[in-house]
C-alpha cells in the first residue's frame, strides 16, 4: 500500500517539494535499488504525484555484481512499481570496470548511463535519486580524505540536471522510521557492510566516531558546509568562464591553446578551473584531471621547474611554447 500523505511529517514533505522540483505535469524518472532510501523516495513521490500531476517512471538496474541477490532486488522493485500502478523500466547490465576503475565506480557509471537513457526516452528533466543528508556527509568526509578542493567539498547537488536529490536534507533514520511506521518492506544490500569498500568504512566507522566526539549535529553541519562550498564553487566557476574568454586563444576538437603568461598571472583557483574546463569539455575525448595534474599544469604554465612537456591521462599532452600552453590529444 502507498504511503498516505497525512502520515508523513510536514517537514519531510516540504523538503521533498523544495525548489528546484518538477513542475506540474513533468515526467520524472525515479531510480530505485530496493534499499530503504530509494524505496522511501518512491513512496513519497507516488503519494505526491497525483496532486502535482507528475508522471513517474520507476527505473531499476541489476549491475550483475551480486548474482541472485541483485536479481531479487530487481524483482522486488518491479513488484513494488506494479503495486503502485507505475510503469517500470528494469534491466540487467554487466558493470565491467575500466582500467583504474573500482567495481563500485563501474556500477555507478553504468547505472547513470541507464538512467540518462530513460530520461531521454521519456522526456524527463528530473531523475530522482535517494541520496540523503547522511550520504552527503559521507561524501564530504571521503573527499576530504582524498585532499579535494572546493569543487569536491561542494558534495552532491540537489539538482544537477537531470539528477534531482530531493532527500538531501533528510536524515537516513527518518526515512527508515517512515517505512517502519507504515509497515513497508525494503531490501538490504549486503555489500553495504563490506569493510573492504572505502565508503562503507566512512559510514560505519568514521561517521559514528565524529558524531560521538562532536555531537549529533555534526552531520547537518557537514551538509551545511557542502552547501556553502557549492555557493563558492558556483561563483568561482562563473569567474573562470569569464576569464577563459581572454585566455583561451584557440579551441578546436582535440586542441586548446592558452595565453601562458595571462594564465600564470591568475589566482590559482581560477587558473586551475580554466585548465580543467579545457580538458573536461573537449569532444575529442574529455578527461577529469586529478588535482595533481592541474597543479603540474599550473607549474608548467608558470615555468616552475625543468621541462616543457607534460603527459596527461587519456592521451593528452601539455606543451609550453614561448607565450603559449598547448593542450593536445593524440589523434
C-alpha positions as CSV (number, residue, x, y, z in Angstrom):
1,X,0.0,0.0,0.0
2,X,1.3,3.5,-0.7
3,X,2.1,6.0,2.0
4,X,-0.7,8.3,3.0
5,X,0.3,12.0,2.9
6,X,-1.3,12.8,6.3
7,X,1.1,10.2,7.8
8,X,4.2,12.0,6.5
9,X,5.8,14.7,8.7
10,X,5.2,18.1,7.1
11,X,8.9,19.0,7.3
12,X,9.7,15.9,5.2
13,X,7.1,16.8,2.5
14,X,8.4,20.4,2.5
15,X,11.9,19.1,1.9
16,X,10.9,16.9,-1.0
17,X,8.9,19.7,-2.7
18,X,11.5,22.4,-2.0
19,X,12.7,24.1,-5.2
20,X,14.0,23.1,-7.6
21,X,11.4,20.5,-8.0
22,X,9.4,19.2,-11.1
23,X,6.7,21.5,-12.4
24,X,3.1,20.3,-12.6
25,X,2.8,17.6,-15.3
26,X,6.5,16.9,-15.5
27,X,7.7,13.4,-16.2
28,X,10.0,12.1,-13.5
29,X,12.3,9.0,-13.6
30,X,12.7,7.5,-10.1
31,X,15.8,5.4,-9.5
32,X,15.0,2.6,-7.1
33,X,17.5,0.0,-6.0
34,X,15.2,-1.6,-3.4
35,X,17.1,-0.2,-0.5
36,X,15.4,1.8,2.3
37,X,16.3,5.3,1.0
38,X,15.1,4.8,-2.6
39,X,12.0,2.8,-1.6
40,X,11.0,5.7,0.8
41,X,11.7,8.1,-2.1
42,X,9.4,6.2,-4.4
43,X,6.6,6.0,-1.9
44,X,6.8,9.7,-1.1
45,X,6.8,10.7,-4.8
46,X,4.0,8.3,-5.6
47,X,1.9,9.9,-2.8
48,X,2.7,13.4,-4.1
49,X,2.4,12.7,-7.8
50,X,-1.4,12.7,-8.2
51,X,-1.8,16.2,-6.7
52,X,1.1,17.6,-8.7
53,X,0.5,15.8,-12.0
54,X,3.9,14.2,-12.1
55,X,4.2,11.2,-14.4
56,X,6.5,8.8,-12.6
57,X,8.6,6.0,-14.3
58,X,10.4,3.6,-11.9
59,X,13.9,2.6,-13.1
60,X,16.0,-0.2,-11.6
61,X,19.2,-1.9,-12.8
62,X,20.9,-5.1,-11.8
63,X,24.6,-4.5,-12.3
64,X,25.5,-8.2,-12.5
65,X,27.8,-7.8,-9.5
66,X,25.7,-9.6,-6.8
67,X,24.3,-12.6,-8.5
68,X,21.0,-13.9,-7.2
69,X,20.7,-11.1,-4.7
70,X,20.9,-8.4,-7.4
71,X,18.2,-10.3,-9.4
72,X,16.0,-10.5,-6.3
73,X,16.3,-6.7,-5.8
74,X,15.2,-6.1,-9.3
75,X,12.2,-8.3,-8.9
76,X,11.3,-6.6,-5.7
77,X,11.3,-3.2,-7.4
78,X,9.3,-4.5,-10.3
79,X,6.7,-5.8,-7.9
80,X,6.6,-2.6,-6.0
81,X,6.1,-0.5,-9.1
82,X,3.3,-2.8,-10.1
83,X,1.6,-2.4,-6.7
84,X,1.8,1.4,-7.0
85,X,0.4,1.2,-10.6
86,X,3.6,2.8,-12.1
87,X,5.5,1.9,-15.2
88,X,8.9,0.3,-14.6
89,X,12.0,0.1,-16.6
90,X,14.2,-2.8,-15.4
91,X,17.3,-4.2,-17.0
92,X,20.5,-6.2,-16.2
93,X,23.8,-4.9,-17.5
94,X,27.3,-6.1,-16.6
95,X,29.3,-3.3,-14.9
96,X,32.8,-4.3,-16.0
97,X,35.4,-1.9,-14.5
98,X,37.5,0.1,-16.9
99,X,41.2,0.4,-16.3
100,X,41.8,2.1,-12.9
101,X,38.1,1.9,-12.0
102,X,36.7,0.1,-8.9
103,X,33.7,-2.2,-9.2
104,X,31.7,0.4,-7.3
105,X,32.7,3.2,-9.7
106,X,31.9,1.0,-12.7
107,X,28.4,0.3,-11.2
108,X,27.8,4.0,-10.8
109,X,28.9,4.7,-14.3
110,X,26.7,2.0,-15.9
111,X,23.7,3.0,-13.7
112,X,24.0,6.6,-14.6
113,X,24.1,5.8,-18.3
114,X,20.9,3.6,-17.9
115,X,19.1,6.4,-16.1
116,X,20.0,9.0,-18.6
117,X,18.8,6.8,-21.4
118,X,15.4,6.5,-19.8
119,X,15.3,10.3,-19.1
120,X,15.9,10.9,-22.8
121,X,13.3,8.4,-23.9
122,X,10.6,9.7,-21.5
123,X,11.5,13.4,-21.9
124,X,12.2,13.7,-18.2
125,X,14.1,16.7,-16.9
126,X,14.3,15.1,-13.5
127,X,15.8,11.8,-12.4
128,X,15.1,11.4,-8.7
129,X,17.8,9.8,-6.6
130,X,17.5,8.7,-3.0
131,X,20.7,10.3,-1.6
132,X,20.2,11.6,2.0
133,X,22.0,14.1,4.3
134,X,24.0,11.2,5.7
135,X,25.2,10.4,2.1
136,X,26.2,14.0,1.7
137,X,28.2,13.9,5.0
138,X,29.9,10.6,4.0
139,X,30.8,12.1,0.5
140,X,32.3,15.1,2.1
141,X,34.4,13.1,4.6
142,X,35.6,10.7,1.8
143,X,36.6,13.6,-0.4
144,X,38.4,15.4,2.4
145,X,40.4,12.3,2.9
146,X,41.5,12.4,-0.7
147,X,42.6,16.1,-0.5
148,X,39.8,17.5,-2.6
149,X,39.3,21.2,-3.4
150,X,36.2,23.4,-3.3
151,X,34.6,21.5,-6.2
152,X,34.7,18.3,-4.2
153,X,33.7,19.9,-1.0
154,X,30.5,21.1,-2.7
155,X,29.4,17.4,-2.5
156,X,26.3,16.3,-4.3
157,X,24.0,19.0,-5.7
158,X,20.2,18.9,-5.0
159,X,19.7,19.5,-8.7
160,X,22.4,18.8,-11.3
161,X,20.2,18.4,-14.4
162,X,18.7,15.9,-14.8
163,X,19.8,14.4,-11.5
164,X,17.4,15.5,-8.6
165,X,18.1,14.6,-5.0
166,X,15.0,15.7,-3.1
167,X,16.1,13.9,0.2
168,X,19.5,15.6,0.5
169,X,18.2,17.5,3.6
170,X,16.7,14.4,5.2
171,X,18.4,12.0,7.7
172,X,18.5,8.3,6.7
173,X,17.0,7.3,10.1
174,X,13.9,9.4,9.3
175,X,13.3,7.5,6.1
176,X,13.7,4.1,7.8
177,X,11.3,5.3,10.5
178,X,8.7,6.3,8.0
179,X,8.9,2.8,6.3
180,X,8.7,1.0,9.6
181,X,5.7,3.0,10.8
182,X,3.9,2.3,7.5
183,X,4.9,-1.4,7.5
184,X,6.6,-1.0,4.1
185,X,9.4,-3.5,3.2
186,X,12.7,-2.8,1.6
187,X,15.8,-4.8,0.6
188,X,19.2,-4.7,2.3
189,X,22.3,-4.7,0.1
190,X,24.9,-7.0,1.8
191,X,27.8,-5.2,0.2
192,X,27.0,-2.1,2.3
193,X,28.6,-3.9,5.2
194,X,31.8,-4.9,3.4
195,X,34.7,-3.1,5.2
196,X,36.9,-3.5,2.1
197,X,34.8,-0.7,0.5
198,X,36.1,2.7,1.5
199,X,32.7,4.3,1.5
200,X,31.4,1.7,4.0
201,X,34.3,2.4,6.4
202,X,33.4,6.1,6.3
203,X,29.8,5.2,7.1
204,X,30.3,2.5,9.7
205,X,33.5,3.7,11.4
206,X,34.4,7.3,10.8
207,X,30.9,9.0,10.9
208,X,29.9,7.4,14.2
209,X,33.1,8.5,15.8
210,X,32.6,12.0,14.5
211,X,29.0,12.1,16.0
212,X,30.2,10.7,19.3
213,X,33.0,13.2,19.5
214,X,31.4,16.3,18.1
215,X,27.7,15.6,18.8
216,X,24.7,14.6,16.6
217,X,24.7,18.0,14.9
218,X,27.9,17.1,13.0
219,X,26.1,15.5,10.1
220,X,23.9,18.6,9.5
221,X,27.0,20.7,9.9
222,X,28.8,18.8,7.2
223,X,25.8,19.1,4.9
224,X,25.7,22.8,5.5
225,X,29.4,23.1,4.8
226,X,28.8,21.4,1.5
227,X,26.1,23.9,0.6
228,X,28.4,26.8,1.4
229,X,31.2,25.3,-0.7
230,X,28.7,24.8,-3.6
231,X,27.9,28.5,-3.5
232,X,31.6,29.4,-3.5
233,X,32.2,26.9,-6.4
234,X,29.4,28.4,-8.5
235,X,30.9,31.9,-8.1
236,X,34.4,30.7,-9.0
237,X,33.1,28.8,-12.0
238,X,31.3,31.9,-13.3
239,X,34.5,33.9,-12.9
240,X,36.6,31.2,-14.6
241,X,34.2,31.2,-17.6
242,X,34.5,34.9,-17.8
243,X,38.3,34.9,-17.8
244,X,38.5,31.9,-20.0
245,X,37.4,34.1,-23.0
246,X,40.5,36.2,-22.5
247,X,43.0,33.4,-22.0
248,X,41.8,30.7,-24.4
249,X,43.3,31.7,-27.8
250,X,42.3,28.6,-29.9
251,X,39.7,25.9,-29.2
252,X,39.3,23.1,-31.7
253,X,38.5,19.5,-31.3
254,X,41.5,17.8,-29.6
255,X,43.5,21.1,-29.0
256,X,43.3,24.2,-26.9
257,X,45.9,27.0,-27.0
258,X,46.1,29.3,-24.0
259,X,47.9,32.5,-23.2
260,X,50.6,31.2,-20.9
261,X,51.5,34.5,-19.2
262,X,47.9,35.6,-18.6
263,X,47.1,32.1,-17.3
264,X,50.1,32.1,-15.0
265,X,49.2,35.5,-13.6
266,X,45.7,34.4,-12.5
267,X,45.0,33.4,-8.9
268,X,45.5,29.6,-8.7
269,X,41.8,29.0,-8.0
270,X,40.8,30.5,-11.4
271,X,43.8,29.1,-13.4
272,X,43.1,25.5,-12.3
273,X,39.4,25.9,-13.2
274,X,40.2,27.2,-16.7
275,X,42.6,24.3,-17.3
276,X,40.1,21.8,-16.1
277,X,37.3,23.3,-18.3
278,X,39.6,22.8,-21.3
279,X,40.2,19.2,-20.6
280,X,36.7,18.2,-19.4
281,X,34.8,19.8,-22.2
282,X,36.6,18.6,-25.3
283,X,34.6,16.3,-27.6
284,X,37.7,14.6,-28.8
285,X,37.9,12.7,-25.5
286,X,37.4,14.7,-22.4
287,X,39.1,13.7,-19.1
288,X,38.5,14.5,-15.5
289,X,42.0,15.7,-14.4
290,X,43.1,15.0,-10.8
291,X,44.3,17.8,-8.6
292,X,47.9,16.6,-9.1
293,X,47.5,17.0,-12.9
294,X,46.1,20.6,-12.5
295,X,49.0,21.5,-10.2
296,X,51.6,20.2,-12.6
297,X,49.9,22.1,-15.5
298,X,50.0,25.3,-13.4
299,X,53.7,24.8,-12.7
300,X,54.3,24.3,-16.4
301,X,52.4,27.5,-17.3
302,X,54.5,29.4,-14.7
303,X,57.7,27.9,-15.9
304,X,58.4,26.5,-12.5
305,X,60.9,23.6,-12.7
306,X,62.5,21.9,-15.7
307,X,60.7,20.5,-18.8
308,X,58.4,22.0,-21.3
309,X,56.1,19.0,-21.8
310,X,53.7,17.1,-19.5
311,X,51.9,13.8,-20.2
312,X,48.2,13.7,-19.0
313,X,45.7,10.8,-18.9
314,X,43.5,9.9,-21.9
315,X,46.3,10.6,-24.5
316,X,46.5,14.3,-23.7
317,X,49.8,16.2,-23.5
318,X,50.6,19.8,-22.5
319,X,53.5,21.8,-24.0
320,X,54.9,25.1,-23.1
321,X,55.9,27.1,-26.2
322,X,57.0,30.7,-25.8
323,X,54.0,32.6,-24.6
324,X,51.5,29.7,-25.1
325,X,50.4,26.5,-23.4
326,X,49.2,23.8,-25.9
327,X,46.8,21.1,-24.7
328,X,46.6,18.5,-27.3
329,X,45.1,15.0,-27.6
330,X,46.9,12.3,-29.7
331,X,44.9,11.6,-32.9
